Amino acid sequence: MSKQDRRSNAFSKKGKETLYVRIIKYLMLALYTYGAVFWGSTALLSLLKGAYADFSPPVWVGVCMGVGEALLIGAMVLAAFRRYIFCLLSSAVGAACFLAASGWFVKTARHEIENRVVPNDLLDLDKRYMYRALPVLAGAVLSLVLAVICAAGYVRKKKKERAEKESRPVKSITDDD
């Protein structure tokens, strides 16, 4: 085995992730991109432009949506750098903020549908808002799965190190007196 082969093997083993972890991570990133970045930015920009003239959201809705989106983008970056425990923390807080703001939109849309005459194409508006928020919830669950996998690997590694340390010969046996 040449020197180049040893270097490439050492490099590839250091950065390896299992296939299912990569699939879960990419699925989480796709869900956050669709749910938070695309629909969250759309709702946030509409809110800032004043497009919700009939039912103007309170300020906390915009703040929660913006903070949640920023935390979810941070969770995406942390997942890309394989910091799954911190990703879980950012993801949980970001999803809670984002879902609180989305819940206000769902509740308000449901109230408007029940109390006003609306066109037929807007009768399912509350469900559409709800479906737009569900990928964020699914991404948070996938973030939890990644954190559990990471923690289990860490515990397995520590157990292996402890077993290796305990199976070493005692120093008095290895000393040549």
N, C-alpha and C positions, 0 to 999 in steps of 0.2 A: 504494500500500500504506500503510495507516494505521500509526500508532505501536503500537497494540494488536496488530495482526497481526505486526509485527516482533518484539515481545516474546514472543508466544505461540510463534512459530516458533523463536526462539532457545531458549526453555525446552524445547520438545519435542525439539529435536535434541540438547540436552545430556544428557537422560535416556533416550535411545533405546537399546534393546537389540534385537538381531535376534530374530526369532521362534524360530529353532531354539535359541538360547541360553536364551530364556525357557522353552521346552518342556523342555530338559535340566535347567534349574534347578528347575522345579516338579516334575519327575519325581524328581529327587534328594531334594527336600524331602519328597515323599510317601513315598518308600522309607525315609528316615530316620525319619519319623513313625511308620510302621507297624512297622519292624523294631526300632528302638532305643527310641523313646519308649513305644510300646504294649507290645511284648513284653519289652523290657528292663525297663521299670517293673514289669510283672507278675512277672517272674522275681525282680527285686530285692526287691519287697514280699513275695513268697512266701518268699524267703530270710530276710528280716528277721523275718517272723512265725514262722519255724520250720516251714514246711509240708513241707519235705523231711526228714521224720523217718527214713525208711528209709536214705537216703544223704545225710548232712549235708555240704554243700559246705564246703571250707576257706575261711578268711577272705579269701585272695587272690582268690577267685572273686567275692565280693561287692564287693571294692574295685575289681577290674578292670572289673566290670560297671558300677559307679557312675561311675568315672572315664571309661570309654568313652562312656557315655551322656551325661555332662556335656560331653565334648569334641565329640560329634556334635551336640548341641544348639547348642553354640558355632559349629560349622561351618555349621549351618542359619542362624544369625543373620548370620555373615559372608557367606554366599551371598546373603542378602536385601539386604545393603549392598554387594554387588558386589565384594567383596574375595576373588576366587577363588583367588589364590595362597595367602593365609593360610588360606582355607577348605580347600584341599588339605592343608596341614600338619596342621590340626586334625582333618580327616577321616581322614587316614592313621593318625595316632596313636590316635584314638578308635576307629576300626574295628579296629585291631590289638588293643587292650585288650578291646573288646567281643567280638571273635571268639575271643580266648583263653579268656575266661570261657564263652562259648557252646560252645567245643570241649570244655571240661571236662564240661559237661552232656551233650553228645552221646556222649562216650567213656564216661561213667558209665552212661548209659542203655543203651548197647550192651552194656556189661559185665553189667549187671543182667538184661537180656533173655536173654543167653546162659547165665547161671549160676543163674537162678531160674525158678520157675514163675510166669508172669504171665498175666493175662487176655488174651483175644484182642484186645480193643480197645487194649491197650498194646504190642502186638508191633511197631508202627511208631513208637514213641515217639522213638527216636533220629533217625529221618527227619524227624519233625515238628519236633524241636529244630533240626535242620539247616536245614530250610526256613524257620524263623523267623529264622535268622541270615543267610541269603542276601541279603535286601534291603539289609542294611548293607554287604555286600561290593559289591553292584551300585551303591549310592549312592557308595561310595568311588571306583569306576571312573568314574562320571559326574562326580564332583568333579575327577578327573584330566583328563577331557575339557574341562571348563569352564576349568581352569587353563591347559591347552594353548591353547585358543581365545583366552584373555585374553593370554597371552604372545605369541602370534602377532600379535594386534592391536597390542600394544605395540611389537614389532619392526617391523611394517609402518609404524607411525606415526613411529618414529625414522628409518627409511629415507627416508620421504617428507620429513621435516624436513631431513635431511642433503642430499638431492637438491635441495631448494629452496635451501638455504644455498650449495651448490656452484654452482648455476646463476645466482646473483645476479651482477650486474656488479661488477667490481673498483672499489674506492673511487676510484682515480685517474681512471677513465673518468667517473664520476658527478660529480666535483668540477668546478666551473666556475671556472677560473683566468683 
